[in-house]
Amino acid sequence: MNAIVVHAYGGPEVLSYESVPERLPGPGELLIANRAIGVNFIDTYFRSGVYKAPQLPFVPGNEGAGEVVIVGEGVSEFTPGDRVAYTSHLGAYADQTVVPAELVVKLPGSVGFEMAAASLLKGLTAEYLLHRTFDISPGNVILIHAAAGGVGLILTQWAKHLGATVIATAGSPEKVELVRSKGADHVIDYTKDDFVTAVRDITGGRGVDVVYDGVGKATYPASLDVLRPLGLFVSFGNASGVIDNFDILLLGQKGSLFVTRPTLGTFTKNREILLEQAERLFHVIGDGAVQVAINGHYPLAQAADAHRALQSRQTTGATVLLPT
Ligand code: NDP
């Protein structure tokens, strides 16, 4: 079978398309034939070495959708031919992937493979950000950074569905329009305008209840300045670089703020929570409350081009890789 292999951490050019040996599933595992593979910013962190893989070389990719081919010993929940998707497990950039069954969910008939690969990791992230990190309810006012991105567009629509007032940032006039068309109440082009001033104006000086920040270095510490007293700073990603000078005293100076740095894996490793998250996600997709925009398609062999586009801020919505 073919897969993308990383032999040494580096830029997109280290994503090498190669023939690799097939592996059979062990106890508790499934062999899945990937029909579509999700591209996520986290894949760039593993490729570059910001996050470390368990070993080198490794097959990157944290999200795939396809059919169960072989069921490992002791697995009773799945049978060959099941339509499934998975996340929180490296190795998705391949024709086939061996995945622990506890990380796999069955797909409803209405959710196709591309939709699943475009939405599972990003959508489960939106689910925990809106329901578990903070329990969003009508009346909450929130700021979502990079709202035209994969997670951002889902988060924006889902937050609106829950009744929040959504202030969003995006990095170009076209992205601003896209986010507005998906229901955000206010959208700021933060490459042109100062988002702190804009949020203060929009909220009449009060500030927002929560900031969802996947941008990281470029928006810190300014993101703290848009929060109301006792507001919550959710730092969930590092698209512009890792925050490396976090100053805990700022939380007190800026109004007894709360801060959290959550990761999806904390939630998905509890199977009960994973299934509840997936059910909620497929429900909001199924009833049309969240529309998943798949705006990039690449053959698996061209994963490097997908990474270049994602890291140079050219993408909106989700990107998928297609095995040939
Ligand atoms: P996106 O599609 O959102 O792409 C990243 C976006 O970040 C870009 O499109 C760009 O939007 C913005 N950005 C701002 N500054 C930069 C920069 N210097 N370089 C590149 N991009 C920049 O990616 P994802 O949807 O895959 O992920 C979004 C964030 O969420 C990432 O930080 C990711 O790591 C994080 N994440 C965290 C999870 C968790 O559980 N903690 C799970 C899933 C994702 P613009 O041009 O509008 O500024």
Residues whose N, C-alpha, C, O or C-beta is under 5 A from the ligand:
A	BS01	NDP	V39 N40 F41 I42 L121 T125 A146 A148 G149 G150 V151 G152 T169 A170 G171 K175 G214 V215 F236 G237 N238 A239 S240 P262 T263 L264 L310 Q311 R313 T315 G317
